[in-house]
Amino acid sequence: MTTLDSTVELSAPAYAANRAALLERLAELDAALDQARAGGGAKYVSRHHARGKLLPRERIELLVDADSPFLELSPVAAYGTDFPVGASVVTGIGVVEGVECLIVANDPTVRGGAVNPWSLAKTRRAGEIALANRLPMVNLVESAGADLPTQAEIFIPGGRVFRDLTRLSAAGIPTVSVVFGNATAGGAYVPGMSDHVIMIRDKSQVYLAGPPLVKMATGEVTDDESLGGAAMHAGMSGLADHLAEDERDGIRLARQCVRRLNWRKRGPAPRTAVPQPPKYDPEELLGIVSSDLKVPFDPREVLARILDGSDFDEFKPAYGDSLVTGWGELHGYPVGVLANARGVLFSAEAQKAAQFIQLANASDTPLIFLQNTTGYMVGTEYEQRGIIKHGALMINAVSNSTVPHLTVNLGASYGAGNYGMCGRAYEPRFLFTWPNAKSAVMGPAQLAGVLSIVARQAAAARGRDYDEESDAAMRMMVEQQIESQSGALFLSGRLYDDGVIDPRDTRTVLGLCLSAIHNGPVQGADGFGVFRH
């Protein structure tokens, strides 16, 4: 392999400025993560502990193997909405008895763990990840059911959660549920649809309707334990497969269930058992990306800090050099990389990408997309050269590639460049964002400028004078709106990625994802449809 050399000047003023700007964004991320970890706040956390109950992250810590990593997903879901940050549920990938599992844990300190539109979206995304990557799913259940004020938004799509659980089971992907408290109404179907169910004596209550609703509906007077208690479900209804004495015992039984799955990965093992770390310190990633996204950076500097041994065999380095493509390894797993170098994608870059994606599929090699693109080049010359058909060629290749894709937005992700570089709509197995990154149809100034030109043309067509003061106010308002709505935290809050990550953690996060991906087979596409040339 070819070892990458770094030319970053760590003492340069620009490096220091970039680092300071990114640390500011990281401070904003840390504040949002603190909100998520706080759950419903000190009052409700204290009340929960006083009842002898564990918090969701405490339950997860006991569930996963000691000293093993837990990759939390969508941690700032609902950021910038009317709902609490974190969306009242914790999801992520953890190792249980040596098996990588997708874990979903309700947070009962947030409105009783009720399901709102964002917690539904977050839970559904967890199910998608489990199915796509063949990960057993463990649900740590304690939920009051639907958030009634938003029932119109969640009732119909909410049924997919139960459907997805049955599809996991049908695909041979086991599901385990531990019920720690209430699992009411729709929430009762989570254990009902699971392969293995654990309930806790005198704590678990699983029923379609609680005593008050039963009385209103049928006139019957009953109590929680008779209607849906753990002992009843273990001894009479048969819904509970295991009866635990307390929460810790329930988690022990969940680990026991996973241990008995006889689980085996179907993907190839890492090529290198003990991979070499990169030659360069990941700490240096903080100063590489400019605080001004219009200023390009060399993605090889990022690769030198995330790939094993900083080794990278570049493909077509002299052709389409605005896109860097090539081969390397990450935590021992072979990968192909597509990384934007100068933002704009031309015809050569699109054609180069399409060929490279075909080669990766021919060799069953997962692909990593490192986004920093303003989109495909526009203008008369480029249209005449066929930028549309060449961009379509690249997008076709991305769309029909079947090797796993991992995407990280390092800076800008605008226009159709987001599609060609495997944005959310193209279903990468995982997509993460650096805190400085932005994504939108186009940049704020460009979008405001387009609206201004259109408005001027409309005024001229009507024979009217154009109001320059109103135009300036409109442009300022639009730029501010797009600047806000294209930011990393805003987009992550709406589940357009799987999390905003510290750039220094990029190698670790991608390594955990690659390991998870290899629970299933890694196989390239046999065909790509019709390419326009």
WODA-V301193 format. One line per field, one symbol per residue. ss: DSSP state (H for helix, E for strand, - for the rest). psi: psi as a letter, one per 40 degrees, with the letter a starting at -180 (. if undefined). Layout:
ss = ???
psi = ???
This chain:
ss = --E---------HHHHHHHHHHHHHHHHHHHHHHHHH----HHHHHHHHH-----HHHHHHHH------EEEE---------------EEEEEEEE--EEEEEEEE----HHH-E-HHHHHHHHHHHHHHHHH--EEEEEEEE--E-HHHHHHHHHHHHHHHHHHHHHHH----EEEEEEEEEEHHHHHHHH---EEEEE----EEE---HHHHHHHH-----HHHHHEHHHHHHHH----EEE--HHHHHHHHHHHHH----------------------HHHHHH-----------HHHHH----HHHE-EEE-------EEEEEEEE--EEEEEEEE---EE-HHHHHHHHHHHHHHHH---EEEEEEEE-EE---HHHHH--HHHHHHHHHHHHHH----EEEEEEEEEEHHHHHH---HHH---EEEEE---EEE---HHHHHHHHHHHHHHHHHH------HHHHHHHHHHHHHHHHHH-EHHHHHH------EE-HHHHHHHHHHHHHHH----------------
psi = ihhiiiehheeidddddddddddddddddddddddddebeidddddddddefiiiddddddddiiheiihghifdfieheaeiiheffihiahihhfehhihhhhigeegfeeihiddddddddddddddddefhihhhghgheaihddfdddeddddedddddddddddefhihhhhhebhgibdddedddeidhhhihhedhhhidhidddddddeehhaiddddfidddddeddedhdhhidadddddddddddddeefhiieiiiidhdgiiiidihddeddedhidheehiiheddddeedihefhhhihfdehfeehhiaiaihfehhiihhhhdfchhaddddddddddddddddefhihhhhhgieaihiidddddefdddddddddddddeheiihhhhhdcigiaeddddfgadeefidihihieeiihidiiddddddddddddddddddefiihhdddddddddddddddddeeiddddddefeaeihihdeeddddddddddddediihhiidieahhh.
